[in-house]
Amino acid sequence: MKRSVFWNYNILLSGKFDIPVVSFVIYLKKDGSVIKPPALRKLRRGRPLSWVDFVVVKLWEVATAELRDLGLVGLLPLLPLTKEGTTQQVVEEVITGLWAAKGEHSQAQLFPIAFTLSSLAFDGSADKKWLIRRFRMLEDMLQETVIYQYIKQQGVAEGEQQGLEKGLQQELQDLRRLLLSSVRSKFPALVPVTNKLIAQVGSAQVLMDLTLKVFASQTIGEFYKALTLLNESGS
Protein backbone atom coordinates (compact mmCIF):
# COMPACT_ATOMS: atom_id res chain seq x y z
CA MET A 1 0.00 0.00 0.00
CA LYS A 2 1.41 3.36 -1.05
CA ARG A 3 1.83 6.03 1.60
CA SER A 4 0.84 8.64 -0.96
CA VAL A 5 -2.73 7.31 -0.76
CA PHE A 6 -3.07 8.62 2.80
CA TRP A 7 -1.55 11.95 1.88
CA ASN A 8 -3.88 12.43 -1.10
CA TYR A 9 -7.08 11.46 0.70
CA ASN A 10 -6.25 13.41 3.82
CA ILE A 11 -5.37 16.62 1.98
CA LEU A 12 -8.37 16.29 -0.35
CA LEU A 13 -10.91 15.82 2.46
CA SER A 14 -9.33 18.44 4.70
CA GLY A 15 -9.52 21.00 1.91
CA LYS A 16 -13.04 20.07 0.84
CA PHE A 17 -14.67 20.13 4.26
CA ASP A 18 -12.27 22.44 6.12
CA ILE A 19 -12.07 20.08 9.11
CA PRO A 20 -9.32 17.95 10.66
CA VAL A 21 -9.17 14.48 9.07
CA VAL A 22 -7.70 11.39 10.73
CA SER A 23 -6.75 8.48 8.45
CA PHE A 24 -6.77 4.86 9.59
CA VAL A 25 -5.08 1.78 8.14
CA ILE A 26 -6.76 -1.43 9.32
CA TYR A 27 -4.90 -4.73 8.98
CA LEU A 28 -7.20 -7.76 9.05
CA LYS A 29 -4.64 -10.54 9.55
CA LYS A 30 -1.04 -10.86 10.65
CA ASP A 31 0.47 -11.42 7.24
CA GLY A 32 3.34 -9.47 5.72
CA SER A 33 4.80 -6.13 6.71
CA VAL A 34 2.95 -3.30 8.43
CA ILE A 35 3.57 0.24 7.25
CA LYS A 36 4.35 2.91 9.81
CA PRO A 37 3.29 6.57 9.89
CA PRO A 38 3.75 9.27 8.85
CA ALA A 39 3.26 9.60 5.06
CA LEU A 40 5.91 12.03 3.83
CA ARG A 41 6.40 14.08 0.71
CA LYS A 42 9.97 15.14 0.11
CA LEU A 43 11.95 17.35 -2.20
CA ARG A 44 14.40 15.76 -4.61
CA ARG A 45 17.27 16.14 -2.13
CA GLY A 46 15.29 14.36 0.58
CA ARG A 47 14.15 17.36 2.58
CA PRO A 48 10.62 16.78 4.00
CA LEU A 49 8.08 19.05 2.36
CA SER A 50 4.86 17.91 4.05
CA TRP A 51 3.58 14.97 6.01
CA VAL A 52 0.31 13.35 7.07
CA ASP A 53 -0.05 11.17 10.13
CA PHE A 54 -2.29 8.11 10.23
CA VAL A 55 -3.35 5.47 12.73
CA VAL A 56 -2.44 1.81 12.22
CA VAL A 57 -4.92 -0.74 13.62
CA LYS A 58 -3.89 -4.40 13.79
CA LEU A 59 -7.14 -6.21 14.45
CA TRP A 60 -5.48 -9.33 15.86
CA GLU A 61 -4.18 -7.15 18.70
CA VAL A 62 -7.52 -5.44 19.44
CA ALA A 63 -9.47 -6.94 22.33
CA THR A 64 -12.83 -8.28 21.20
CA ALA A 65 -14.61 -6.53 24.06
CA GLU A 66 -13.02 -3.20 23.12
CA LEU A 67 -14.51 -3.29 19.62
CA ARG A 68 -17.82 -4.71 20.83
CA ASP A 69 -18.23 -1.97 23.45
CA LEU A 70 -18.22 0.72 20.76
CA GLY A 71 -21.75 -0.41 19.97
CA LEU A 72 -21.49 0.23 16.22
CA VAL A 73 -23.37 -2.22 14.00
CA GLY A 74 -21.06 -1.52 11.06
CA LEU A 75 -18.10 -2.86 13.05
CA LEU A 76 -19.71 -6.18 13.98
CA PRO A 77 -18.30 -8.05 10.94
CA LEU A 78 -14.79 -7.28 12.24
CA LEU A 79 -15.28 -9.07 15.58
CA PRO A 80 -14.09 -12.53 14.40
CA LEU A 81 -10.74 -11.00 13.42
CA THR A 82 -10.09 -9.50 16.86
CA LYS A 83 -7.86 -10.94 19.57
CA GLU A 84 -10.38 -13.33 21.16
CA GLY A 85 -12.85 -13.37 18.27
CA THR A 86 -11.93 -16.52 16.34
CA THR A 87 -14.77 -18.66 17.71
CA GLN A 88 -18.12 -19.87 16.47
CA GLN A 89 -19.72 -18.14 19.45
CA VAL A 90 -18.46 -14.73 18.29
CA VAL A 91 -19.72 -15.36 14.76
CA GLU A 92 -23.14 -16.19 16.21
CA GLU A 93 -22.95 -12.94 18.17
CA VAL A 94 -22.29 -11.06 14.93
CA ILE A 95 -25.26 -12.74 13.25
CA THR A 96 -27.54 -11.94 16.17
CA GLY A 97 -26.38 -8.32 16.26
CA LEU A 98 -26.94 -7.80 12.54
CA TRP A 99 -30.42 -9.29 12.64
CA ALA A 100 -31.31 -7.09 15.59
CA ALA A 101 -30.16 -3.99 13.72
CA LYS A 102 -32.84 -1.82 12.18
CA GLY A 103 -32.96 -1.58 8.41
CA GLU A 104 -32.98 -4.52 6.02
CA HIS A 105 -30.68 -2.67 3.63
CA SER A 106 -27.95 -2.71 6.27
CA GLN A 107 -28.47 -6.42 6.84
CA ALA A 108 -28.11 -7.22 3.15
CA GLN A 109 -24.93 -5.16 2.93
CA LEU A 110 -23.26 -6.41 6.09
CA PHE A 111 -23.99 -10.14 6.09
CA PRO A 112 -21.80 -10.96 3.05
CA ILE A 113 -19.02 -8.87 4.57
CA ALA A 114 -19.41 -10.62 7.93
CA PHE A 115 -19.07 -14.09 6.45
CA THR A 116 -16.18 -13.13 4.19
CA LEU A 117 -14.20 -11.75 7.13
CA SER A 118 -15.15 -14.73 9.29
CA SER A 119 -13.73 -17.06 6.64
CA LEU A 120 -10.42 -15.21 6.98
CA ALA A 121 -10.46 -15.70 10.74
CA PHE A 122 -10.96 -19.47 10.71
CA ASP A 123 -8.04 -21.73 9.82
CA GLY A 124 -9.50 -25.14 10.72
CA SER A 125 -11.50 -27.04 8.09
CA ALA A 126 -14.22 -27.94 10.62
CA ASP A 127 -14.82 -24.28 11.47
CA LYS A 128 -14.89 -23.31 7.80
CA LYS A 129 -17.42 -26.03 7.00
CA TRP A 130 -19.55 -24.87 9.92
CA LEU A 131 -19.34 -21.29 8.62
CA ILE A 132 -20.50 -22.32 5.15
CA ARG A 133 -23.41 -24.31 6.59
CA ARG A 134 -24.34 -21.34 8.77
CA PHE A 135 -24.30 -19.00 5.80
CA ARG A 136 -26.57 -21.29 3.78
CA MET A 137 -29.08 -21.31 6.63
CA LEU A 138 -28.93 -17.53 6.80
CA GLU A 139 -29.29 -17.11 3.06
CA ASP A 140 -32.74 -18.70 3.23
CA MET A 141 -33.82 -16.04 5.74
CA LEU A 142 -32.32 -13.22 3.68
CA GLN A 143 -34.47 -14.22 0.71
CA GLU A 144 -37.48 -12.94 2.65
CA THR A 145 -36.11 -9.42 3.10
CA VAL A 146 -37.34 -6.52 0.97
CA ILE A 147 -33.89 -5.68 -0.40
CA TYR A 148 -33.23 -9.27 -1.48
CA GLN A 149 -36.58 -9.45 -3.29
CA TYR A 150 -35.90 -6.13 -4.99
CA ILE A 151 -32.54 -7.31 -6.33
CA LYS A 152 -34.09 -10.58 -7.48
CA GLN A 153 -36.86 -8.73 -9.34
CA GLN A 154 -34.25 -6.72 -11.20
CA GLY A 155 -33.06 -9.90 -12.83
CA VAL A 156 -29.72 -10.17 -11.08
CA ALA A 157 -28.34 -13.65 -11.65
CA GLU A 158 -28.68 -16.11 -8.82
CA GLY A 159 -25.76 -18.12 -7.48
CA GLU A 160 -25.26 -21.58 -8.82
CA GLN A 161 -27.93 -24.00 -7.59
CA GLN A 162 -26.37 -27.19 -8.83
CA GLY A 163 -23.36 -29.18 -7.76
CA LEU A 164 -22.36 -32.34 -6.02
CA GLU A 165 -23.59 -33.03 -2.50
CA LYS A 166 -20.22 -33.96 -1.07
CA GLY A 167 -16.55 -33.05 -0.95
CA LEU A 168 -14.76 -30.32 -2.81
CA GLN A 169 -17.47 -29.67 -5.40
CA GLN A 170 -19.98 -28.80 -2.70
CA GLU A 171 -17.47 -26.48 -1.01
CA LEU A 172 -16.71 -24.75 -4.30
CA GLN A 173 -20.41 -24.27 -4.99
CA ASP A 174 -20.94 -22.69 -1.59
CA LEU A 175 -17.98 -20.36 -2.09
CA ARG A 176 -19.31 -19.31 -5.50
CA ARG A 177 -22.65 -18.45 -3.92
CA LEU A 178 -20.91 -16.46 -1.21
CA LEU A 179 -18.89 -14.56 -3.83
CA LEU A 180 -21.98 -13.79 -5.90
CA SER A 181 -23.86 -12.55 -2.84
CA SER A 182 -20.94 -10.24 -2.06
CA VAL A 183 -20.81 -8.91 -5.63
CA ARG A 184 -24.59 -8.49 -5.63
CA SER A 185 -24.42 -6.27 -2.54
CA LYS A 186 -21.68 -3.96 -3.82
CA PHE A 187 -21.35 -4.22 -7.63
CA PRO A 188 -24.67 -5.69 -8.87
CA ALA A 189 -23.87 -4.78 -12.48
CA LEU A 190 -20.99 -7.28 -12.43
CA VAL A 191 -23.05 -10.26 -11.18
CA PRO A 192 -23.61 -11.79 -14.67
CA VAL A 193 -19.96 -11.58 -15.76
CA THR A 194 -18.77 -12.81 -12.34
CA ASN A 195 -21.14 -15.76 -12.49
CA LYS A 196 -19.83 -16.67 -15.93
CA LEU A 197 -16.14 -16.39 -15.05
CA ILE A 198 -16.21 -18.34 -11.77
CA ALA A 199 -18.27 -21.22 -13.11
CA GLN A 200 -15.15 -23.21 -13.96
CA VAL A 201 -12.89 -22.06 -11.10
CA GLY A 202 -11.65 -25.13 -9.26
CA SER A 203 -9.68 -23.45 -6.46
CA ALA A 204 -11.32 -22.60 -3.14
CA GLN A 205 -8.49 -20.16 -2.36
CA VAL A 206 -9.06 -18.25 -5.61
CA LEU A 207 -12.76 -17.87 -4.81
CA MET A 208 -12.08 -16.67 -1.25
CA ASP A 209 -9.42 -14.21 -2.45
CA LEU A 210 -11.83 -12.84 -5.07
CA THR A 211 -14.57 -12.44 -2.46
CA LEU A 212 -12.21 -10.40 -0.28
CA LYS A 213 -11.29 -8.34 -3.35
CA VAL A 214 -14.95 -7.28 -3.67
CA PHE A 215 -14.80 -5.37 -0.40
CA ALA A 216 -11.23 -4.15 -0.90
CA SER A 217 -12.15 -2.56 -4.26
CA GLN A 218 -13.05 1.10 -4.07
CA THR A 219 -14.59 1.25 -7.56
CA ILE A 220 -16.38 -1.11 -9.93
CA GLY A 221 -13.47 -0.73 -12.33
CA GLU A 222 -11.00 -2.00 -9.76
CA PHE A 223 -12.98 -5.18 -9.17
CA TYR A 224 -13.59 -5.66 -12.89
CA LYS A 225 -9.82 -5.57 -13.39
CA ALA A 226 -9.50 -8.44 -10.89
CA LEU A 227 -12.09 -10.40 -12.87
CA THR A 228 -10.15 -9.72 -16.07
CA LEU A 229 -6.96 -11.07 -14.52
CA LEU A 230 -8.87 -14.16 -13.41
CA ASN A 231 -10.07 -14.70 -16.97
CA GLU A 232 -6.57 -14.27 -18.39
CA SER A 233 -5.01 -16.66 -15.90
CA GLY A 234 -7.64 -19.29 -16.51
CA SER A 235 -7.72 -20.24 -12.79
C-alpha positions as CSV (number, residue, x, y, z in Angstrom):
1,M,0.0,0.0,0.0
2,K,1.4,3.4,-1.0
3,R,1.8,6.0,1.6
4,S,0.8,8.6,-1.0
5,V,-2.7,7.3,-0.8
6,F,-3.1,8.6,2.8
7,W,-1.5,11.9,1.9
8,N,-3.9,12.4,-1.1
9,Y,-7.1,11.5,0.7
10,N,-6.3,13.4,3.8
11,I,-5.4,16.6,2.0
12,L,-8.4,16.3,-0.3
13,L,-10.9,15.8,2.5
14,S,-9.3,18.4,4.7
15,G,-9.5,21.0,1.9
16,K,-13.0,20.1,0.8
17,F,-14.7,20.1,4.3
18,D,-12.3,22.4,6.1
19,I,-12.1,20.1,9.1
20,P,-9.3,18.0,10.7
21,V,-9.2,14.5,9.1
22,V,-7.7,11.4,10.7
23,S,-6.7,8.5,8.5
24,F,-6.8,4.9,9.6
25,V,-5.1,1.8,8.1
26,I,-6.8,-1.4,9.3
27,Y,-4.9,-4.7,9.0
28,L,-7.2,-7.8,9.0
29,K,-4.6,-10.5,9.5
30,K,-1.0,-10.9,10.7
31,D,0.5,-11.4,7.2
32,G,3.3,-9.5,5.7
33,S,4.8,-6.1,6.7
34,V,2.9,-3.3,8.4
35,I,3.6,0.2,7.3
36,K,4.3,2.9,9.8
37,P,3.3,6.6,9.9
38,P,3.7,9.3,8.8
39,A,3.3,9.6,5.1
40,L,5.9,12.0,3.8
41,R,6.4,14.1,0.7
42,K,10.0,15.1,0.1
43,L,11.9,17.4,-2.2
44,R,14.4,15.8,-4.6
45,R,17.3,16.1,-2.1
46,G,15.3,14.4,0.6
47,R,14.1,17.4,2.6
48,P,10.6,16.8,4.0
49,L,8.1,19.0,2.4
50,S,4.9,17.9,4.0
51,W,3.6,15.0,6.0
52,V,0.3,13.3,7.1
53,D,-0.1,11.2,10.1
54,F,-2.3,8.1,10.2
55,V,-3.3,5.5,12.7
56,V,-2.4,1.8,12.2
57,V,-4.9,-0.7,13.6
58,K,-3.9,-4.4,13.8
59,L,-7.1,-6.2,14.4
60,W,-5.5,-9.3,15.9
61,E,-4.2,-7.1,18.7
62,V,-7.5,-5.4,19.4
63,A,-9.5,-6.9,22.3
64,T,-12.8,-8.3,21.2
65,A,-14.6,-6.5,24.1
66,E,-13.0,-3.2,23.1
67,L,-14.5,-3.3,19.6
68,R,-17.8,-4.7,20.8
69,D,-18.2,-2.0,23.5
70,L,-18.2,0.7,20.8
71,G,-21.8,-0.4,20.0
72,L,-21.5,0.2,16.2
73,V,-23.4,-2.2,14.0
74,G,-21.1,-1.5,11.1
75,L,-18.1,-2.9,13.0
76,L,-19.7,-6.2,14.0
77,P,-18.3,-8.1,10.9
78,L,-14.8,-7.3,12.2
79,L,-15.3,-9.1,15.6
80,P,-14.1,-12.5,14.4
81,L,-10.7,-11.0,13.4
82,T,-10.1,-9.5,16.9
83,K,-7.9,-10.9,19.6
84,E,-10.4,-13.3,21.2
85,G,-12.9,-13.4,18.3
86,T,-11.9,-16.5,16.3
87,T,-14.8,-18.7,17.7
88,Q,-18.1,-19.9,16.5
89,Q,-19.7,-18.1,19.4
90,V,-18.5,-14.7,18.3
91,V,-19.7,-15.4,14.8
92,E,-23.1,-16.2,16.2
93,E,-22.9,-12.9,18.2
94,V,-22.3,-11.1,14.9
95,I,-25.3,-12.7,13.2
96,T,-27.5,-11.9,16.2
97,G,-26.4,-8.3,16.3
98,L,-26.9,-7.8,12.5
99,W,-30.4,-9.3,12.6
100,A,-31.3,-7.1,15.6
101,A,-30.2,-4.0,13.7
102,K,-32.8,-1.8,12.2
103,G,-33.0,-1.6,8.4
104,E,-33.0,-4.5,6.0
105,H,-30.7,-2.7,3.6
106,S,-28.0,-2.7,6.3
107,Q,-28.5,-6.4,6.8
108,A,-28.1,-7.2,3.1
109,Q,-24.9,-5.2,2.9
110,L,-23.3,-6.4,6.1
111,F,-24.0,-10.1,6.1
112,P,-21.8,-11.0,3.0
113,I,-19.0,-8.9,4.6
114,A,-19.4,-10.6,7.9
115,F,-19.1,-14.1,6.4
116,T,-16.2,-13.1,4.2
117,L,-14.2,-11.7,7.1
118,S,-15.2,-14.7,9.3
119,S,-13.7,-17.1,6.6
120,L,-10.4,-15.2,7.0
121,A,-10.5,-15.7,10.7
122,F,-11.0,-19.5,10.7
123,D,-8.0,-21.7,9.8
124,G,-9.5,-25.1,10.7
125,S,-11.5,-27.0,8.1
126,A,-14.2,-27.9,10.6
127,D,-14.8,-24.3,11.5
128,K,-14.9,-23.3,7.8
129,K,-17.4,-26.0,7.0
130,W,-19.6,-24.9,9.9
131,L,-19.3,-21.3,8.6
132,I,-20.5,-22.3,5.2
133,R,-23.4,-24.3,6.6
134,R,-24.3,-21.3,8.8
135,F,-24.3,-19.0,5.8
136,R,-26.6,-21.3,3.8
137,M,-29.1,-21.3,6.6
138,L,-28.9,-17.5,6.8
139,E,-29.3,-17.1,3.1
140,D,-32.7,-18.7,3.2
141,M,-33.8,-16.0,5.7
142,L,-32.3,-13.2,3.7
143,Q,-34.5,-14.2,0.7
144,E,-37.5,-12.9,2.7
145,T,-36.1,-9.4,3.1
146,V,-37.3,-6.5,1.0
147,I,-33.9,-5.7,-0.4
148,Y,-33.2,-9.3,-1.5
149,Q,-36.6,-9.5,-3.3
150,Y,-35.9,-6.1,-5.0
151,I,-32.5,-7.3,-6.3
152,K,-34.1,-10.6,-7.5
153,Q,-36.9,-8.7,-9.3
154,Q,-34.2,-6.7,-11.2
155,G,-33.1,-9.9,-12.8
156,V,-29.7,-10.2,-11.1
157,A,-28.3,-13.6,-11.6
158,E,-28.7,-16.1,-8.8
159,G,-25.8,-18.1,-7.5
160,E,-25.3,-21.6,-8.8
161,Q,-27.9,-24.0,-7.6
162,Q,-26.4,-27.2,-8.8
163,G,-23.4,-29.2,-7.8
164,L,-22.4,-32.3,-6.0
165,E,-23.6,-33.0,-2.5
166,K,-20.2,-34.0,-1.1
167,G,-16.6,-33.0,-1.0
168,L,-14.8,-30.3,-2.8
169,Q,-17.5,-29.7,-5.4
170,Q,-20.0,-28.8,-2.7
171,E,-17.5,-26.5,-1.0
172,L,-16.7,-24.8,-4.3
173,Q,-20.4,-24.3,-5.0
174,D,-20.9,-22.7,-1.6
175,L,-18.0,-20.4,-2.1
176,R,-19.3,-19.3,-5.5
177,R,-22.7,-18.5,-3.9
178,L,-20.9,-16.5,-1.2
179,L,-18.9,-14.6,-3.8
180,L,-22.0,-13.8,-5.9
181,S,-23.9,-12.6,-2.8
182,S,-20.9,-10.2,-2.1
183,V,-20.8,-8.9,-5.6
184,R,-24.6,-8.5,-5.6
185,S,-24.4,-6.3,-2.5
186,K,-21.7,-4.0,-3.8
187,F,-21.3,-4.2,-7.6
188,P,-24.7,-5.7,-8.9
189,A,-23.9,-4.8,-12.5
190,L,-21.0,-7.3,-12.4
191,V,-23.1,-10.3,-11.2
192,P,-23.6,-11.8,-14.7
193,V,-20.0,-11.6,-15.8
194,T,-18.8,-12.8,-12.3
195,N,-21.1,-15.8,-12.5
196,K,-19.8,-16.7,-15.9
197,L,-16.1,-16.4,-15.0
198,I,-16.2,-18.3,-11.8
199,A,-18.3,-21.2,-13.1
200,Q,-15.2,-23.2,-14.0
201,V,-12.9,-22.1,-11.1
202,G,-11.6,-25.1,-9.3
203,S,-9.7,-23.5,-6.5
204,A,-11.3,-22.6,-3.1
205,Q,-8.5,-20.2,-2.4
206,V,-9.1,-18.2,-5.6
207,L,-12.8,-17.9,-4.8
208,M,-12.1,-16.7,-1.2
209,D,-9.4,-14.2,-2.5
210,L,-11.8,-12.8,-5.1
211,T,-14.6,-12.4,-2.5
212,L,-12.2,-10.4,-0.3
213,K,-11.3,-8.3,-3.3
214,V,-14.9,-7.3,-3.7
215,F,-14.8,-5.4,-0.4
216,A,-11.2,-4.2,-0.9
217,S,-12.2,-2.6,-4.3
218,Q,-13.0,1.1,-4.1
219,T,-14.6,1.2,-7.6
220,I,-16.4,-1.1,-9.9
221,G,-13.5,-0.7,-12.3
222,E,-11.0,-2.0,-9.8
223,F,-13.0,-5.2,-9.2
224,Y,-13.6,-5.7,-12.9
225,K,-9.8,-5.6,-13.4
226,A,-9.5,-8.4,-10.9
227,L,-12.1,-10.4,-12.9
228,T,-10.2,-9.7,-16.1
229,L,-7.0,-11.1,-14.5
230,L,-8.9,-14.2,-13.4
231,N,-10.1,-14.7,-17.0
232,E,-6.6,-14.3,-18.4
233,S,-5.0,-16.7,-15.9
234,G,-7.6,-19.3,-16.5
235,S,-7.7,-20.2,-12.8
